[in-house]
Amino acid sequence: MEHKGIITLINPNQIYPPIAPYALDVLTTALEAAGFETHVLDLTFHVADWKATLREYFQAGRPLLVGVTCRNTDTVYAFEQRPFIDGYKAVIDEVRGLTAAPVIAGGVGFSTMPFALVDYFNVDFGVKGPGEKIICDLAQALVEGRSADHIPGLLINHGPGQVTRVPPPVLNGRTAAAPVPVAAPVPVAAPVPVAAPVPLSYGAVGHYESRAWQAETERSYTRRSGEPYKIDNLRYYREGGLGSILTKNGCVYKCTQCVEPDAKGTQFARRGVAAVVDEMESLTAQGIYDLHTTDSEFNLSISHSKSLLREIIRRREGDLASPLRHLRLWVYCQPAPFDEEFADLLAAAGCAGVNVGADHVRPEMLDGWKVTGKGTRYYDFSDTVRLVELSHRYGMLTMVEALFGMPGENLSTMRECVDRMMALDATVTGFSLGLRLFPYMDLAISLAEQCDGVRTVPGLQSNNATRPIVLKPLRKCSSPIEYERQFMFDESGDFRLVCYFSPDLPEAPGTVGSPDGIWRASVDFLWDHIPKSEYYRVMLPTISGSSENDNNYADNPFLTSLNRQGYTGAFWAHWRDREAIMSGAGALGELAVEAAR
C-alpha cells in the first residue's frame, strides 16, 4: 500500500544506561496504522557522530514532519541539577538546518513545561501528554494542505514568545476553555481606553485535564528489534537491562509533588488487556525477558491490573511454549491498594520485584501530600509494612523509597522515617532528599503563590542561583512561557533549576538563607545515623564527590558496570552486591541470583 508520506521521529537522549524511547514505538504504531511511513533516528547510540547521522539521513530523504521526544528535562536529582534540554536544543537546531519539514516536540519531560519548551526549542508544534492521536491529526493536515489551527490539543508556535494551545472540544464534561492568551495586549493609539488583560488561569493552559482522549488504548504497540530506522528494543535490553510496558496512562490521584496527573492526564486511559499481553508476548519472544511497568503506579486501578495479570497467567500456564514463561516483571506500586490476591497474581505472572513509593511514615507528613483527587490521604505506613511482608512471602524482592524535604520535614520526622523503614528489612531501602520543582506540581503552584512575585520563600534553592529565588504565580505572568521558564532559567536566561528543601531540616541559618545553599548537614545525618553495617542494603543521597554509590540514574558508574557485565532487571535488585559487581568479580550474591531467575 502506498504511504501518505514519511514521518521522522528522533530520540535525542544520550544518557546512559540507555532507556528505550517507548513513546516512539507508540507513535510509530499509530502513524503506520494511519498510512504513514515512519522512520526513527535514535541518537542514543550515536553519541560521537550524531551530527553526521542526521546529515546523512536528511540528505537522502524529505520527511513530511519531524517529531522529537523529550523524556526528561533534567536528572530530577536535587543535588545534581543537571539539565538535558540544552542537548535536545542542539539536536533540534541541527535538524532545522537540514530540513524544511515542520518539527513537533513531546514527551513526559516536555509536558511538564510545554509552552516554554516550544519557545526555547523554536519548534513549530508541541504536544502535552500522549501524542499518538494528535501527531496523526497533524500529519493528515499536512498531507491535505490544511491549517493546523484547529487540531485539538496541539501547541502552535506563532513566533518568539507567542505559543498557543488549541483546546479540546470537551474537557471533563465541560465546555473548553478559551485559547490561551500569548501575552498581555499592547495598547494602540485610540480614543477609547484599553481593557486590562485577563489574568491567566491554570485551566486555560490545560492544567489537570483528562488526556485519555489523546491515547491509543486498544491497539497493541508494535515493538521491534534489529530493523533499520526503528527502535532496537533488544539492543536496549542488552545494554540497559530492562524492557518497558505500559498498561495505562494518566493518574486520578493528586500527590502534591508529582507531575504525572498534569503531564499525562487526570483520568486512567486503560489499555486493552489482550493488547498489552500481546505486546509482552512479542517482547519476550524477542529475548527481552525483564519488563518494567511505565504506568504512574501499576496497582492504581487495581481491578484492571489484576485482569492483566490473570491473562498473563492464563497464557503462561496454557502454553508450555509461550515466551511469557520467561517473563520477569518489575512493577512500580503505591502502598495501597495491595492485597494478598494481588501479591499471589503478581508472583504467578512472573513478577520479580516491587518498587514501592511509600515516601514517609508520619501521617501528618503524608496528609495533603499523598492524596486522591479529592485531597484525602489513601494509605498509611501499615500499608507499606503489609506490602513488603506479602511481597517477600510470595518470593518477590522489594525496593521501598522515602522522600525527605517536603514542607514540615525536620530532624525528628526524618529520624523516625529512617528507623521505621529500615526495620522493614526490604531488599533495598532508598532515601532521597529535596524536590525538583516543576511548574504545575501543586507544591510548585503553592510556593509561587507564597512568593507572589515579590519575595522568596525559605527552602527555595538552586545550585546556580546568584540571587534569592522569587517565583511569580501564573496569574501575574504575561504568558505561560514566562510562568514555566522561571523553574528552569534565571532572569538572564541561564540555567537555574529550582528545587525545594524544608527549611526546618538540621541546617545552619546561613545554608537555609542562601539561595544556593547545600543541605549538607541533612545528608551527613543520614550517613551517620545509619550504621555502616547496614550500608549494603540502603541507597542514600550524596553530594558531589562524597560517594560513587548514589541512586541517580544518569551516567551512574554502578549501573554502567551492571550493563557491561550483562546483568538484567531492575538495578536495585543487584544493589546489595554492588561492591563485587563494581570490582568486576562477576559473582552474584544470593539476592541477585534470585532476581535473575
SERO-539014 format. One line per 3 residues: for each residue x, y, z of C-alpha. Coordinates in steps of 0.25 Angstrom, whole numbers, plus 5000, padded with zeros to 4 digits. Layout:
<pts>
X:Y:Z | ...;
</pts>
This chain:
<pts>
5000:5000:5000 | 5005:5014:4996 | 5008:5022:5008;
5004:5037:5010 | 5018:5042:5014 | 5030:5040:5023;
5029:5044:5037 | 5043:5044:5044 | 5044:5042:5059;
5056:5046:5067 | 5061:5041:5080 | 5072:5052:5085;
5075:5045:5098 | 5089:5041:5100 | 5089:5038:5115;
5094:5024:5119 | 5090:5014:5123 | 5081:5014:5111;
5066:5014:5113 | 5058:5010:5100 | 5049:5022:5096;
5036:5015:5097 | 5028:5027:5092 | 5034:5026:5079;
5029:5011:5077 | 5015:5016:5081 | 5015:5028:5071;
5021:5018:5060 | 5009:5009:5063 | 4999:5020:5062;
5005:5026:5049 | 5007:5013:5042 | 4992:5010:5045;
4989:5023:5039 | 4996:5021:5026 | 5009:5028:5028;
5023:5022:5027 | 5031:5025:5040 | 5046:5026:5042;
5053:5026:5055 | 5066:5033:5057 | 5071:5028:5070;
5083:5037:5074 | 5085:5029:5087 | 5095:5020:5080;
5102:5032:5073 | 5108:5040:5084 | 5120:5043:5076;
5114:5044:5062 | 5100:5049:5064 | 5102:5061:5055;
5107:5052:5043 | 5096:5043:5046 | 5086:5054:5044;
5093:5060:5032 | 5093:5046:5025 | 5079:5044:5027;
5073:5057:5023 | 5082:5057:5010 | 5075:5045:5006;
5060:5048:5010 | 5050:5059:5011 | 5040:5055:5022;
5027:5062:5023 | 5028:5064:5038 | 5039:5062:5049;
5036:5058:5063 | 5046:5060:5075 | 5043:5053:5088;
5048:5059:5101 | 5047:5049:5112 | 5054:5057:5123;
5057:5071:5124 | 5068:5068:5135 | 5073:5058:5144;
5062:5062:5154 | 5072:5060:5165 | 5072:5071:5175;
5087:5071:5178 | 5092:5070:5163 | 5082:5079:5156;
5087:5075:5142 | 5079:5080:5130 | 5077:5072:5118;
5069:5081:5109 | 5082:5089:5104 | 5086:5076:5097;
5072:5074:5092 | 5072:5088:5086 | 5086:5086:5079;
5079:5074:5072 | 5067:5082:5068 | 5075:5093:5063;
5083:5084:5055 | 5070:5077:5049 | 5065:5091:5046;
5077:5094:5037 | 5075:5081:5030 | 5061:5081:5026;
5049:5090:5024 | 5039:5080:5030 | 5032:5085:5042;
5036:5080:5055 | 5027:5075:5067 | 5032:5072:5081;
5026:5064:5092 | 5029:5054:5103 | 5027:5054:5118;
5038:5063:5121 | 5034:5073:5110 | 5019:5072:5116;
5024:5078:5129 | 5027:5092:5123 | 5021:5091:5109;
5019:5105:5105 | 5033:5109:5110 | 5040:5098:5102;
5033:5100:5089 | 5038:5114:5090 | 5052:5110:5095;
5054:5099:5085 | 5047:5108:5074 | 5039:5097:5069;
5026:5098:5061 | 5017:5090:5069 | 5017:5083:5083;
5008:5072:5090 | 5005:5072:5105 | 5002:5057:5109;
5000:5045:5100 | 5003:5049:5085 | 4999:5038:5077;
4985:5044:5073 | 4990:5058:5071 | 5002:5055:5063;
4993:5047:5053 | 4984:5058:5052 | 4995:5068:5049;
5001:5059:5039 | 4988:5057:5032 | 4986:5072:5032;
5000:5074:5025 | 4997:5064:5015 | 4984:5071:5011;
4990:5085:5012 | 4980:5089:5023 | 4984:5098:5034;
4987:5092:5048 | 4980:5103:5055 | 4968:5094:5059;
4975:5081:5063 | 4970:5079:5078 | 4981:5079:5088;
4992:5084:5078 | 5002:5095:5083 | 5006:5104:5072;
5018:5114:5071 | 5014:5127:5065 | 5027:5134:5067;
5037:5137:5079 | 5029:5138:5092 | 5016:5134:5085;
5011:5120:5087 | 4996:5116:5087 | 4989:5103:5090;
4977:5098:5083 | 4967:5094:5094 | 4960:5081:5093;
4945:5082:5090 | 4941:5076:5103 | 4949:5076:5116;
4944:5067:5127 | 4930:5069:5122 | 4930:5084:5121;
4932:5094:5110 | 4946:5096:5106 | 4954:5108:5112;
4957:5119:5102 | 4970:5119:5095 | 4982:5123:5104;
4986:5137:5102 | 5000:5139:5098 | 5003:5152:5105;
4997:5164:5111 | 4990:5172:5100 | 4998:5184:5095;
4990:5197:5095 | 4989:5204:5082 | 4986:5219:5079;
4972:5221:5080 | 4962:5230:5087 | 4956:5218:5095;
4963:5212:5107 | 4968:5198:5106 | 4963:5188:5115;
4972:5181:5126 | 4977:5168:5121 | 4970:5156:5127;
4979:5148:5137 | 4984:5135:5132 | 4977:5123:5139;
4982:5108:5140 | 4970:5103:5133 | 4974:5111:5121;
4987:5105:5120 | 4982:5091:5121 | 4985:5088:5135;
4979:5076:5141 | 4971:5072:5129 | 4968:5058:5125;
4977:5053:5114 | 4970:5040:5112 | 4965:5044:5098;
4979:5046:5093 | 4984:5032:5096 | 4982:5019:5087;
4977:5009:5097 | 4972:4997:5088 | 4983:4994:5079;
4996:4986:5083 | 5008:4995:5081 | 5018:4989:5071;
5031:4987:5077 | 5043:4983:5068 | 5057:4979:5069;
5069:4980:5059 | 5060:4987:5048 | 5066:4999:5041;
5060:5012:5045 | 5052:5006:5057 | 5055:5005:5071;
5064:4993:5074 | 5058:4988:5087 | 5067:4976:5088;
5079:4985:5088 | 5074:4994:5098 | 5071:4982:5107;
5085:4976:5105 | 5091:4990:5108 | 5081:4995:5118;
5076:4982:5125 | 5061:4985:5124 | 5049:4986:5115;
5037:4994:5117 | 5022:4992:5117 | 5010:5002:5119;
4997:4997:5124 | 4990:5010:5126 | 4993:5025:5124;
4989:5036:5134 | 4986:5037:5148 | 4974:5040:5156;
4982:5043:5169 | 4987:5057:5172 | 5000:5056:5180;
5006:5069:5182 | 5020:5067:5178 | 5016:5059:5165;
5016:5064:5151 | 5009:5052:5145 | 4994:5055:5147;
4996:5069:5140 | 5006:5063:5129 | 4999:5050:5126;
4985:5054:5130 | 4975:5052:5142 | 4968:5040:5137;
4973:5026:5134 | 4974:5023:5120 | 4974:5007:5122;
4979:4999:5111 | 4972:4987:5106 | 4977:4975:5114;
4979:4966:5101 | 4987:4977:5094 | 4996:4979:5106;
4999:4964:5108 | 5001:4962:5093 | 5012:4973:5093;
5018:4966:5105 | 5018:4953:5098 | 5024:4959:5086;
5036:4965:5094 | 5039:4952:5102 | 5039:4945:5088;
5050:4955:5084 | 5058:4951:5096 | 5054:4963:5105;
5051:4956:5118 | 5051:4967:5128 | 5040:4977:5126;
5037:4989:5136 | 5024:4995:5136 | 5024:5010:5132;
5010:5013:5138 | 5009:5024:5148 | 5007:5013:5158;
5003:4999:5154 | 4994:4996:5165 | 4985:5008:5164;
4972:5004:5157 | 4975:4990:5163 | 4964:4983:5156;
4970:4985:5143 | 4984:4981:5147 | 4978:4968:5153;
4971:4965:5140 | 4984:4967:5132 | 4992:4958:5142;
4981:4947:5140 | 4983:4948:5125 | 4998:4946:5126;
4996:4934:5135 | 4986:4928:5126 | 4995:4929:5114;
5007:4924:5123 | 5000:4912:5128 | 4992:4909:5116;
5004:4908:5106 | 5017:4902:5110 | 5024:4908:5098;
5019:4922:5102 | 5031:4932:5103 | 5023:4938:5114;
5028:4927:5123 | 5042:4934:5122 | 5036:4947:5127;
5042:4955:5139 | 5032:4966:5142 | 5036:4978:5151;
5026:4988:5156 | 5024:5002:5162 | 5014:5002:5173;
5008:5011:5183 | 5006:5004:5197 | 4991:5003:5195;
4983:4996:5189 | 4991:4983:5191 | 4984:4971:5196;
4988:4956:5196 | 4981:4953:5184 | 4989:4963:5176;
5002:4958:5182 | 4998:4944:5178 | 4995:4948:5164;
5008:4956:5163 | 5016:4944:5167 | 5009:4935:5158;
5011:4945:5146 | 5026:4945:5148 | 5028:4957:5156;
5042:4958:5161 | 5041:4971:5169 | 5032:4982:5174;
5037:4997:5175 | 5028:5004:5185 | 5028:5019:5187;
5024:5020:5201 | 5031:5033:5203 | 5029:5035:5218;
5024:5028:5231 | 5018:5040:5238 | 5003:5043:5236;
5004:5058:5237 | 5015:5058:5227 | 5006:5049:5217;
4994:5057:5219 | 4992:5067:5208 | 5003:5061:5201;
5000:5047:5196 | 4985:5049:5193 | 4974:5045:5184;
4968:5055:5174 | 4959:5059:5185 | 4970:5062:5194;
4969:5051:5204 | 4981:5042:5208 | 4980:5028:5203;
4989:5020:5211 | 4997:5020:5224 | 5010:5013:5228;
5003:5000:5232 | 5000:4998:5217 | 5015:4999:5214;
5018:4988:5224 | 5007:4979:5218 | 5013:4981:5204;
5027:4977:5208 | 5022:4965:5216 | 5013:4960:5205;
5024:4962:5194 | 5034:4954:5202 | 5024:4943:5205;
5022:4941:5191 | 5036:4942:5187 | 5037:4956:5181;
5048:4966:5184 | 5045:4980:5189 | 5050:4994:5188;
5044:5004:5198 | 5046:5018:5195 | 5045:5030:5204;
5046:5045:5200 | 5051:5055:5210 | 5050:5070:5210;
5035:5073:5208 | 5029:5085:5216 | 5029:5082:5231;
5041:5072:5230 | 5050:5073:5242 | 5061:5065:5249;
5051:5057:5257 | 5042:5053:5245 | 5054:5049:5237;
5060:5041:5248 | 5047:5033:5251 | 5045:5031:5236;
5059:5025:5235 | 5057:5016:5247 | 5044:5010:5243;
5047:5008:5229 | 5060:5001:5232 | 5052:4992:5241;
5044:4987:5230 | 5056:4979:5224 | 5052:4982:5210;
5062:4977:5200 | 5067:4991:5198 | 5062:5004:5204;
5065:5017:5197 | 5065:5031:5203 | 5064:5043:5195;
5066:5058:5199 | 5060:5070:5193 | 5050:5072:5182;
5052:5077:5168 | 5040:5087:5165 | 5032:5087:5152;
5022:5098:5148 | 5009:5090:5150 | 5012:5082:5163;
5003:5086:5174 | 5015:5089:5183 | 5021:5098:5172;
5008:5105:5170 | 5007:5108:5185 | 5021:5113:5186;
5019:5122:5174 | 5007:5128:5181 | 5014:5130:5194;
5025:5137:5187 | 5015:5145:5179 | 5026:5151:5170;
5031:5160:5181 | 5038:5151:5192 | 5046:5138:5193;
5041:5126:5202 | 5051:5119:5211 | 5055:5106:5205;
5055:5110:5190 | 5069:5106:5185 | 5077:5105:5172;
5092:5101:5171 | 5093:5112:5161 | 5085:5123:5168;
5092:5136:5169 | 5081:5144:5176 | 5068:5140:5184;
5058:5132:5176 | 5045:5139:5175 | 5034:5132:5167;
5022:5138:5161 | 5009:5132:5161 | 5003:5129:5147;
4992:5140:5149 | 5003:5150:5150 | 5011:5145:5137;
5009:5151:5123 | 5008:5137:5117 | 5010:5122:5121;
5024:5123:5115 | 5028:5133:5126 | 5022:5125:5137;
5029:5112:5132 | 5042:5118:5129 | 5045:5122:5143;
5046:5108:5148 | 5058:5105:5138 | 5064:5118:5135;
5068:5131:5143 | 5065:5145:5139 | 5077:5145:5130;
5073:5133:5122 | 5084:5124:5129 | 5080:5110:5135;
5075:5111:5149 | 5067:5099:5153 | 5058:5101:5164;
5058:5091:5176 | 5052:5091:5190 | 5057:5086:5203;
5050:5088:5216 | 5056:5100:5224 | 5053:5092:5237;
5063:5081:5234 | 5076:5082:5242 | 5083:5092:5235;
5091:5105:5239 | 5083:5118:5236 | 5093:5122:5226;
5090:5110:5218 | 5075:5112:5218 | 5077:5127:5216;
5085:5125:5203 | 5079:5122:5190 | 5090:5113:5186;
5091:5107:5200 | 5094:5092:5200 | 5087:5084:5211;
5100:5076:5214 | 5096:5074:5229 | 5084:5067:5226;
5092:5057:5216 | 5102:5056:5227 | 5091:5052:5237;
5086:5041:5228 | 5100:5035:5226 | 5103:5036:5241;
5090:5031:5246 | 5090:5018:5238 | 5101:5008:5243;
5111:5005:5233 | 5108:4990:5235 | 5094:4994:5228;
5100:5002:5216 | 5099:4989:5207 | 5084:4990:5207;
5081:5005:5206 | 5082:5016:5196 | 5086:5030:5202;
5086:5043:5195 | 5100:5048:5192 | 5107:5061:5190;
5117:5062:5179 | 5130:5054:5182 | 5124:5048:5195;
5121:5034:5189 | 5121:5027:5176 | 5109:5019:5181;
5097:5029:5179 | 5084:5026:5173 | 5083:5035:5162;
5081:5028:5149 | 5088:5037:5139 | 5102:5032:5135;
5103:5024:5149 | 5116:5016:5150 | 5109:5005:5157;
5098:5004:5146 | 5108:5004:5135 | 5116:4993:5142;
5104:4985:5143 | 5101:4986:5128 | 5115:4983:5124;
5115:4970:5131 | 5102:4966:5126 | 5093:4968:5138;
5078:4970:5135 | 5066:4974:5143 | 5063:4986:5152;
5077:4991:5156 | 5073:4992:5171 | 5071:4977:5171;
5087:4976:5170 | 5090:4987:5180 | 5094:4978:5191;
5105:4972:5182 | 5110:4985:5177 | 5124:4984:5182;
5126:4971:5176 | 5120:4976:5163 | 5128:4989:5162;
5141:4981:5165 | 5138:4972:5153 | 5137:4960:5161;
5125:4955:5154 | 5120:4947:5165 | 5105:4949:5168;
5100:4950:5182 | 5088:4941:5187 | 5078:4952:5184;
5083:4956:5171 | 5083:4941:5166 | 5069:4940:5171;
5064:4953:5164 | 5070:4947:5151 | 5063:4934:5151;
</pts>
